[in-house]
Amino acid sequence: MSAPPWTRLDSRKHEDYAICRTREDRVRREADGSLHQRFVLECPDWCNVIPVTREGDVVFVRQFRFGTWADTLELPGGMVDPGESPSQAAARELAEETGFVPSELLPLGWVHPNPAFQENRCHSFLALGCIPGPARPGPGEELEVLRFPRADVPRLLREGLVTHALVVAAFQLEALRQRNPGG
């Protein structure tokens, strides 16, 4: 890969919102030397989990999202806490949000949520053999735990009942794994 077409000249931290910080970068475009300002959200890595019960159901959560001001149907997940691995965060988030505990947790891969202005990654996992237990949602979280037969997932995606891009990405990563289990 060749040298980047941009040079970061300096950075200035702005606000810290606990779930992310804002940063302003002053950059130079190498092709013509022009100067620009770019804003970046510094977010911790995230994780999400496709939980599959012993009966073959996929566990979803329905929750209100303030960005869209609507309920969404999505997978359990959240932030990777400092000192925590993505797999530890995935198991913790699954237990907190749904109460389910897996017998096996498999990494599916990761994506950049929005590289236009975020620097973090979202790690996706497949949780197999999930058994129910008590959920422990965090402060301010109101979640409804729902189960759907695994065969219904493509319909939920096609019909727009699942619209969260990171959830769609997790199911795509799982589909790629199913097509090529060894690699």
Buried (B, 14 or more C-beta within 10 A) or exposed (E): EEEEEBEEEEEEEEEEEEEBBBBEBBBBEEEEEEEEEBEBBBBBBBBBBBBBBEEEBBBBBEBEEEEEEEEBBBBBBBBBEEEBEBBBBBBBBBBBBBBBBBEEBBBBBBBEBBEEEBBBBBBBBBBBBBEBEEBEBEEEBEBEBEBBEBEBBEEBBEEEBBBBEBBEBBBBBBEEBEEEEEE
